[in-house]
Amino acid sequence: MSVRWSSENMLQTLLWFLALGLSAVPLWILWRAGKKATSLDFRIMQNDASLLEEDGITIHQMTGLPLNSQITPNANVIVVPAQANGARDEE
């Protein structure tokens, strides 16, 4: 028994492959987002300092700051060593 390929059969086959390909795109996007979230969680647990300068990552809240830390919104993070009496030199 041989299968006869008519233009209708070929069109249906082509449409099925197109549907499978278009279904794979959202699945790939979801997989990539899950992998990125898992990686981000791991980097946060490891206290990865490179997250502060990485493009595409916005920090809204910082926890675990030292006592007497001042938070300035929309500023670059700079670590300054504390002096013995806790005061800073005025320049």
C-alpha positions, 0 to 999 in steps of 0.5 A, a space after each residue: 500500500 502506497 501513500 499518495 501525496 496530494 497537495 492537500 496532504 503536503 499542506 497539512 503536513 507542513 501546517 503540523 510542522 509549523 504548529 509544532 515549531 511555534 509551540 516549541 518557541 513558548 516552551 523554550 522561553 519558559 525553560 530559559 526564564 526558569 533557568 535564569 531564575 534558578 541561576 539568580 537564586 543561586 547567585 543571591 545565596 552565594 552573595 555574588 557581588 557581581 550582581 550589583 553591576 550586572 545589566 538587566 538586574 535592578 536592585 529594589 531592596 538590600 538586606 543584611 547591611 551593616 549598622 549605620 548604613 545610609 541608603 541613597 536611591 539610584 546611586 552606585 554602591 561603594 563600599 567604604 571601610 569604617 573608621 575606628 570611631 565610626 565617623 567619616 572624614 569630611 572633604 
